[in-house]
Amino acid sequence: MRRMAGECHLEELPQEILLAIYSDLEESGTRNDLQNLAYTCNRLYSIGQQFLLADISLTWELLDALYLQLNYSLRNVSSYIRSLSIIVPSSWGEWHRLEVLQCILDSCVNLSKLSIVLAGSSKWIHYLRPIRTVRELTLISNQASADPALFDTVDLHAFQAVEILHLNYFRLQCEYPIEERATPLLLKVKDLEVVNCEWNYPFSLSLFKNLRNLSVQYSIKCEAFTFSERLKNLAVNPPTTIETFVLHLNLFSQVRQKTWYPILQNCIYLRFLSLKGFRYPAAEFFASIPPKLEEIELHMTPRNYIALAQSGGIDTGMWGLIGSNGLGTGGYGVQEDRNFRNGSEHGRMLNKYGDTKVRVVMHSWPEGDNPI
């Protein structure tokens, strides 16, 4: 078939342009889009391998196949892997395929993200040898019992470069005196997210000495811990180095809302605060906010939100702009911000240049939960 003037086949494009196309698909498309393009021809498949293998999700049973592929493939594809996820928990895999996992981690020189769904505690991770490339680590416990699985900071001694740490459904602990092997992790982590995690004295999230971003979240699954003094102590004495603080208690019923609030005057670097599961605060809360705080985001149940609006709180200044001397002076303009999306039905933002913005968001409650 004769080619029309100006016609150009995709596979004949320069490699630089094809790499740019793959990069755009990786950012804005889906994995199916990448596969459809890569499977067009041998040349596009060869170029696209580095994108297809960048993010791998598998089970413990498939680790052996990945190990063989990485070590006996005609091409060195291990350098393509940037993210690895083990998505199905297995006690057998954790204790019988540990060496295979170690070999894979050692060979993936560009691996920066690792995510593992654990069958129980983090103890088996203690036996890994040093891993110097992973900078973001996610551990999710799938323990079947009602109590969270144990997590000890020293178990992560092998992860010497982790700066972003996500922990889900663990009982956090750190043996005292703190082992020297645990110190690098406690100094390195800058972003910490804990979901449905508990702890006992003397453990404290302040053991992470250089935190910049802290997110603490709870669901009904671990509601009991939200009534403990340990969580309240975290709110009263949060790490002083944080710049953002998210404290979300997904307890939507009125009777579950907390009446206490974080005490933040020692957090001199704090720029953003987001709270959920609390009743609207008293004026004293706003009077004690740190001077660098740029925005406060308050998630409220419909009943609290409506009560606040009916009381005139949104227009009086208590929920308006917080100036350098604490409370504002009223007379603020109110800008409607209607965002109809999941979990957020309606919000208001009041702002003024140079002052703390207070954003109030009304959330719907889960089906079957009593909003009273």
Secondary structure, DSSP 8 states (H G I E B T S, - for coil): ----TT---GGGS-HHHHHHHHHHHHHHS-HHHHHHHHTT-HHHHHHHHHHHTSEEEE-GGGHHHHHHHHHH-SS-GGGG--EEEE-S--HHHHHHSHHHHHHHHHH-TT--EEEEEESS-SGGGGG---B-S--EEEEEE---SSS-EEEEGGGGTTB-S--EEEEESEEEE--SS--GGGHHHHHH--EEEEES-EE-TT--GGGSTT-SEEEEEE-GGGGGGGGSHHHHHHHHS--TT-SEEEEEE---SGGG-B------TT-TT--EEEEESB----HHHHHT--TT--EEEEEE-HHHHHHHHHTTHHHHSTTS-B-TTSS--S----EEE---BTTB-EEEEE--TTSBEEEEEE----TT----
